[in-house]
Structure formats: structure tokens, C-alpha cells
């Protein structure tokens, strides 16, 4: 499936800075493992939107058992400090909002991204990127492509094994003419794309234009970056469903019939932002100062009904040459939106598809004076 990325910023220079043009980039190495760990969609069992204890979503099938279930075993991409895969790399407070997404993978045009991937899980997993360049030994997707041998080692890394993916970052992986100084691409496991992503293996790459990046690869004209992935997660389509959704409960409350108009989603379908529901996304991670330059990278996940309309309360963004406070993303679509917040307060960001919002696809961000 091809991912699409849109997003245009106001007041962009007509040409990217020529500083650094023609110079060789650097190799940025990441040590990433697929770890099977518990994930709680509503940590603390508190509904941050209502301020009351979390209760099961109202949008579940009538009849049958409807437990208040918010914790599931998932396979998640997690970053380690080195090739021993013994020590997790600490996550700074400002990136705690990533939730169940994999680590941010950065590149600057002309760089090379190197992913040393270890599969700590119980199924074959891979890492498939969008946007960047890759040879057949770094694609991370199994299909009849006429290759064999070493070119197949990336397709599905067995449990306990390690594979190194190498992705050059050419000009066509960076911002196009008229775009922002940075763009987003997703990466995900592609052994069985539907099952792998519902299991939890999804992350974001950020690519900055040549000559417009700080040493760490972040865009030099932005103060804060935020990633928001709107995902309708089907736990019954996870590779770990047998451990998460007891067969007896699944039989009593089966997958929904799309012809039903109301209350047709079962309790094991979760409407989340970065894996957080009902306002559980950590507010301290998305707190900004008035006047800061905040870049939002917004995307949708891969399920058939992952059509979402992110809406920011209280402030506006610039995207697609428009000033707006609501944008739209289709499955696998990626949008870049710039905000200079001018309205202090604690504000909602939520999906404006009404039942998605009611089912938990809502978070808060804060602007301080």
C-alpha cells in the first residue's frame, strides 16, 4: 500500500538554502527491537476528557460481555542504546506522547539511515520504510520479486534474529519545492501488513531538507515537533489476539457487521491517538509556550475505516496553503501542519468523526502564557 504525504506551510522560502548542497551526508544508526510488552490505552484508568474514572466505550455491540479492557499485549518498536539490546534508550518528556509508536527515525537529505533490527517477539517481523531509497535487502516485505538469498533476509526477521536495514535519503525523500523544511514518512512491519500494524509495529521517520537541519537532524526553523497518529486498532486482528481476546468473549461479542448503523464496534476495537484514548495522552509532553513554532506531523493508520478529521481547539494551523483548525487524513495519509499558538489554555485535539471522538479518539494539549 502506498502512503501519501501532504502539507504545505505559509511563508516558505522559494528555494531551500543552498548551504551544505552537494556535501556528503552522515550515517545515522538506530538500534530498534520488536518487543512484545503490555500496552495500556488508558493508563491510570482515568478519562482525561471527563475527569472521571475510565469506563468502557459506549460504542460497543449491545449484549454479550463488555469488560473494561484497556491493557493488551502488543509488539512495539523500541529503541536501544547499542547492538547488545540490553538497555532501552530513555524517551525525553517532549516525546512521551509517541505512546505505542516506534522511535522517531531522523534523516537529512544525503544522509544514510541504518536500522539494526532485533526481533524479540514470537512471530517474524520486519521494518518497511516509505519514501526513502532501499535495495531489495532492505525493503522488509515478502512477495515474489524475483530475488533470493540475502535479498530475502529482510522480508521477515525470525524471532531472536537480527537484520540491518540501510536506507539512503535522496533528494526525493525530502521536502519538495514549496513544502516545509521537513516531511514525514511512516515505517511499519510488512510481513503481514494488516496483522503486523494491528499488533503495534508502526513508527514515523522525519526527513529534513539539506542545509536546514540542526546536528540531530531536526529542522532548524521549528521549536517543537509533535506526532499524532489517529488509529482505529483492531485487537482481534492482532497476531497476539489469542492472548488478548479470550475465545469465549470473542465468540460472544464477535467482530462487527458494518451494516449495523449504531453501536457496532466491539470492546476490543480501540480508537486512539498514538495508542492513547480518552485524554490519556500525557499532557506534559504536548505543552507549548505561546509564540513557539510547533510542527504537527499527523497521519492515519492502515485499517479500512481509518478516515479521520483531526481538529485543534483554541488555535489554528497552516497546512496545504490554508489556515485551518480541522484537516483530514485517509488511511496511510500523512499531513504536516504548522502552529504558532497564541491562545493560552488546555485544549482538545480530537477526531471530528463524532463516534470516533465519543469512542476515545481525543487528547489534550496545553499552551502556557
Residue pairs with C-beta under 8 A, 6 or more apart in sequence:
1 193
1 302
1 331
1 332
2 130
2 332
3 130
3 131
3 185
3 186
3 332
3 333
3 334
4 330
4 332
4 333
4 334
5 131
5 183
5 184
5 185
5 333
5 334
5 335
5 336
6 319
6 320
6 333
6 334
6 335
6 336
7 179
7 180
7 183
7 319
7 320
7 334
7 335
7 336
7 337
8 178
8 179
8 180
8 318
8 319
8 320
8 321
8 336
9 179
9 180
9 318
9 319
9 336
9 338
10 318
10 321
10 323
10 338
12 178
12 179
12 180
15 177
16 175
16 181
16 209
16 210
16 211
16 212
17 209
17 210
17 211
17 212
18 211
19 211
20 210
20 211
21 210
21 211
23 110
24 110
25 107
25 108
25 109
25 110
25 111
25 112
25 169
25 210
26 108
26 111
26 112
27 111
27 112
27 113
27 114
28 105
28 106
28 107
28 111
28 112
28 113
28 114
28 217
29 114
29 115
29 116
30 79
30 103
30 105
30 113
30 114
30 115
30 116
31 79
31 80
31 81
31 82
31 83
31 85
31 89
31 116
31 118
32 77
32 78
32 79
32 80
32 102
32 103
32 115
32 116
32 117
32 118
32 127
33 77
33 78
33 80
33 85
33 117
33 118
33 119
33 120
34 75
34 76
34 77
34 117
34 118
34 119
34 120
34 121
34 125
34 189
34 201
35 75
35 76
35 78
35 120
35 121
36 73
36 74
36 75
36 120
36 121
36 122
36 240
37 73
37 74
37 76
37 78
38 71
38 72
38 73
38 74
39 71
39 72
39 73
39 74
39 76
39 100
39 200
39 275
40 70
40 71
41 70
41 71
41 72
41 270
41 272
41 275
41 276
41 277
41 280
41 360
42 54
42 70
42 276
42 277
42 278
42 280
42 360
43 280
44 280
45 53
45 54
45 70
46 52
46 53
46 54
46 280
47 53
47 54
47 55
47 278
47 279
48 278
48 279
48 280
48 281
48 283
48 363
48 364
49 278
49 279
49 348
49 362
49 364
50 278
50 279
54 68
54 70
54 278
55 68
56 66
56 67
56 68
56 69
56 267
57 265
57 267
57 271
57 358
57 359
57 360
58 263
58 358
58 359
59 263
59 264
59 265
59 355
59 358
59 359
60 66
60 253
60 263
60 265
60 266
60 267
61 253
61 256
61 263
61 264
61 265
61 266
62 263
63 253
64 249
64 252
64 253
65 249
65 252
65 253
66 253
66 267
67 249
67 267
69 267
69 268
70 277
72 235
72 238
72 240
72 244
73 240
73 243
73 244
74 100
74 199
74 200
74 238
74 240
75 121
75 123
75 125
75 189
75 196
75 199
75 200
75 201
75 239
75 240
76 100
76 102
76 200
76 201
77 101
77 102
77 103
77 127
77 201
77 202
77 203
78 88
78 102
78 103
79 88
79 89
79 102
79 103
80 86
80 87
80 88
80 89
80 118
81 87
81 88
81 89
83 116
85 118
85 120
89 103
91 98
91 103
93 284
93 285
94 224
94 285
95 104
95 285
96 282
96 284
96 285
97 226
97 227
97 228
97 274
97 276
97 281
97 282
97 285
97 286
98 104
98 227
98 274
99 272
99 273
99 274
99 275
99 276
99 281
100 200
100 202
100 274
100 275
101 202
101 203
101 204
101 227
101 229
101 274
101 275
102 187
102 201
102 202
102 203
102 204
103 203
104 203
104 204
104 205
104 206
104 227
105 113
105 115
105 187
105 203
105 204
105 205
105 206
106 205
106 206
106 207
106 208
106 216
106 217
106 218
107 113
107 132
107 167
107 169
107 173
107 205
107 206
107 207
107 208
107 217
108 169
108 174
108 207
108 208
108 209
108 210
108 213
108 217
109 169
109 170
109 171
109 173
109 174
109 207
109 208
109 209
109 210
110 169
110 170
110 210
111 168
111 169
111 217
112 166
112 167
112 168
112 169
113 129
113 132
113 166
113 167
113 168
113 169
113 205
114 164
114 165
114 166
114 167
115 127
115 164
115 165
115 166
115 167
116 162
116 164
117 126
117 127
117 157
117 162
117 163
117 164
117 165
118 161
118 162
119 125
119 157
119 158
119 159
119 160
119 161
119 162
120 159
120 160
121 159
122 159
123 159
123 191
123 199
123 239
124 156
124 157
124 158
124 159
124 191
125 156
125 157
125 189
125 191
125 196
125 201
126 140
126 141
126 142
126 154
126 155
126 156
126 157
126 163
126 189
126 190
126 191
126 196
127 140
127 165
127 187
127 188
127 189
128 139
128 140
128 141
128 187
128 188
128 189
128 190
129 140
129 165
129 167
129 185
129 187
129 205
130 185
130 186
130 187
130 205
131 173
131 183
131 185
131 205
131 207
132 167
132 168
132 169
132 170
132 173
132 185
132 205
132 207
133 167
133 168
133 169
133 170
133 173
134 165
134 166
134 167
134 168
135 151
135 166
136 145
136 147
136 151
136 154
137 150
137 151
137 153
137 154
137 166
138 154
138 165
138 166
138 167
139 154
139 155
140 154
140 155
140 165
140 189
140 190
141 155
141 190
141 191
141 193
142 152
142 155
142 156
142 190
142 191
153 163
154 163
154 165
155 191
156 191
157 163
169 207
171 210
173 185
173 207
174 183
174 207
174 208
174 209
174 210
175 181
175 182
175 183
175 207
175 208
175 209
179 336
180 219
180 295
180 336
180 338
181 208
181 209
181 212
181 213
181 219
181 220
181 221
181 222
182 206
182 207
182 208
182 209
182 212
182 213
182 218
182 219
182 222
182 295
182 336
183 206
183 207
183 334
183 336
184 204
184 205
184 206
184 207
184 227
184 297
184 299
184 334
184 336
185 204
185 205
185 206
185 207
185 334
186 202
186 203
186 204
186 205
186 299
186 332
186 334
187 202
187 203
187 204
187 205
188 196
188 197
188 201
188 202
188 203
188 302
189 196
189 197
189 199
189 201
189 202
190 196
192 239
193 302
194 237
194 302
194 303
195 237
195 238
195 239
196 239
197 301
197 302
197 303
198 233
198 234
198 235
198 237
198 238
198 239
198 303
199 238
199 239
199 240
200 238
200 275
202 229
202 231
202 301
202 302
204 227
204 229
204 297
204 299
206 217
206 218
206 225
206 297
208 217
208 218
208 219
209 219
212 219
212 220
212 221
213 219
213 220
214 220
218 225
219 225
219 295
221 293
222 293
222 294
222 295
222 338
223 292
223 293
223 294
224 288
224 292
224 293
224 294
224 295
225 294
225 295
225 297
226 286
226 294
226 295
226 296
226 297
226 365
227 274
227 296
227 297
227 298
227 299
228 273
228 274
228 296
228 297
228 298
228 299
228 310
228 349
228 363
229 273
229 274
229 298
229 299
229 300
229 301
230 272
230 273
230 298
230 299
230 300
230 301
230 306
230 308
230 310
230 329
230 351
230 356
230 361
231 271
231 272
231 273
231 274
231 275
231 300
231 301
231 303
231 306
232 269
232 270
232 271
232 301
232 303
232 305
232 306
232 356
233 269
233 270
233 271
233 272
233 275
233 301
233 303
234 255
234 268
234 269
234 303
235 241
235 244
235 245
235 268
235 269
235 270
236 245
236 250
236 255
236 266
236 268
236 269
238 244
241 250
244 268
245 268
250 268
253 266
253 267
254 266
255 266
256 264
256 265
256 266
256 269
257 264
258 264
265 359
270 277
270 360
271 277
271 351
271 356
271 359
271 360
271 361
272 360
272 361
273 281
273 349
273 361
273 362
273 363
274 281
276 282
276 363
277 359
277 360
277 361
277 362
278 360
278 362
279 362
279 363
279 364
280 363
281 363
281 364
283 346
283 364
283 365
283 366
286 363
286 364
286 365
286 366
287 365
287 366
287 367
287 368
288 294
288 341
288 365
288 366
288 367
288 368
289 341
289 367
289 368
290 341
290 342
290 343
290 344
290 367
290 368
290 369
291 340
291 341
291 342
292 340
292 341
293 338
293 340
294 338
294 339
294 340
294 341
295 336
295 337
295 338
295 339
296 317
296 336
296 337
296 338
296 339
297 334
297 335
297 336
298 310
298 327
298 329
298 334
298 335
298 336
298 337
299 329
299 332
299 333
299 334
299 335
300 306
300 307
300 308
300 329
300 330
300 331
300 332
300 333
301 331
301 332
302 331
302 332
303 331
304 331
306 329
306 330
306 331
306 332
307 328
307 329
307 330
307 331
307 353
308 328
308 329
308 351
308 353
308 356
308 361
309 326
309 327
309 328
309 329
309 351
309 352
309 353
310 326
310 327
310 328
310 329
310 349
310 350
310 351
310 352
311 325
311 326
311 348
311 349
311 350
311 351
311 352
312 325
312 326
312 339
312 347
312 348
312 349
312 365
313 325
313 347
313 348
313 349
314 341
314 343
314 345
314 347
314 348
314 367
315 325
315 339
315 341
315 342
315 343
315 347
315 367
316 323
316 324
316 325
316 339
317 323
317 324
317 325
317 327
317 337
317 338
317 339
318 324
318 337
318 338
318 339
319 327
319 335
319 336
319 337
319 338
320 327
320 335
324 337
326 352
327 335
327 337
329 335
341 367
343 367
344 367
344 368
344 369
345 366
345 367
346 364
346 365
346 366
347 364
347 365
347 366
347 367
348 362
348 363
348 364
349 362
349 363
349 364
349 365
350 356
350 357
350 361
350 362
350 363
351 357
351 361
351 362
353 361
